[in-house]
Amino acid sequence: MSGPEPVFDEVVHAPYRLRICVLLAATDTAEFSLLREELQVSDSVLSKHLKVLREAKYLTMGKEPAERAPRRTYVSLTTRGRKALDGHLAELRRLAALAAPED
């Protein structure tokens, strides 16, 4: 069976960062406000977790140019971030299988 190599990733593992990565994996890009609402956190909490992921090069962030309306911030998972998420999820599955009783 081929698939991602199971690798526990400390950056992805934090609950909010794991949820951010999963949300971003389902789409090409997401607006900051959507992530904040989905996670039900403050701007500062979300910004802190996005900063950690961005420093690991797991995501990119950009602003939408706007003349009149406030500029919106968009977030996308990078290829490196998708690989880290896939490996981390594979490791969680592997660990869960070890804990499951055999039939």
C-alpha positions in Angstrom: 0.0 0.0 0.0 1.5 3.3 -1.0 0.7 6.6 0.5 2.4 9.3 2.6 5.1 8.2 5.0 3.8 8.3 8.5 5.6 11.1 10.3 4.6 12.8 13.5 4.8 16.6 12.9 5.0 18.8 16.0 4.1 21.9 14.0 0.9 20.4 12.6 -0.1 18.5 15.7 -1.3 21.5 17.8 -5.1 21.3 17.7 -5.8 24.6 16.1 -2.9 24.2 13.6 -4.2 20.7 12.7 -7.7 22.1 12.1 -6.3 25.0 10.0 -4.3 22.6 7.8 -7.3 20.3 7.4 -9.6 23.2 6.4 -7.0 24.5 4.0 -6.4 21.1 2.5 -10.1 21.0 1.4 -9.7 24.2 -0.7 -7.2 26.1 -2.7 -7.5 29.2 -0.5 -9.5 30.4 2.5 -10.2 33.9 3.9 -8.8 34.7 7.3 -12.3 35.5 8.6 -13.6 32.1 7.5 -10.8 30.3 9.4 -11.5 32.5 12.5 -15.2 31.7 12.4 -14.7 27.9 11.8 -12.2 27.7 14.7 -14.2 30.2 16.9 -11.1 32.0 18.0 -9.9 35.6 18.1 -7.9 37.3 15.4 -4.8 37.2 17.7 -5.1 33.4 18.4 -5.5 32.6 14.7 -2.7 35.0 13.7 -0.4 33.3 16.2 -1.0 29.8 14.7 -0.8 31.0 11.1 2.5 32.6 11.9 3.9 29.3 13.2 2.6 27.5 10.0 4.0 30.2 7.8 7.4 30.1 9.4 7.5 26.4 8.8 6.6 27.2 5.1 3.4 25.2 5.4 1.2 28.0 4.2 1.3 31.3 2.4 -0.7 34.4 3.1 -1.7 37.3 0.9 -3.9 40.4 0.9 -6.5 41.1 -1.7 -6.1 44.6 -3.2 -9.1 46.7 -2.5 -9.7 50.4 -3.0 -12.7 51.0 -0.8 -13.4 47.9 1.3 -11.0 46.6 3.9 -8.3 44.4 2.5 -9.0 40.7 3.0 -6.3 38.2 3.9 -6.2 34.9 2.2 -4.4 31.8 3.3 -3.3 28.8 1.3 -1.6 25.5 2.2 1.8 25.0 0.4 2.9 21.7 -1.2 5.2 21.3 1.8 2.3 21.9 4.1 0.1 19.4 2.4 2.9 16.8 2.6 3.3 17.5 6.3 -0.4 17.2 6.9 -0.7 14.0 4.9 2.3 12.4 6.8 0.9 13.5 10.2 -2.5 12.1 9.4 -0.9 8.8 8.3 1.0 8.6 11.6 -2.2 9.3 13.6 -3.9 6.5 11.7 -1.0 4.2 12.3 -1.1 5.0 16.0 -4.8 4.6 16.2 -4.5 1.1 14.6 -2.0 0.1 17.3 -4.5 1.1 20.0 -7.5 -0.7 18.4 -8.2 -4.2 19.6 -7.8 -6.9 17.0 -11.0 -8.6 15.9 
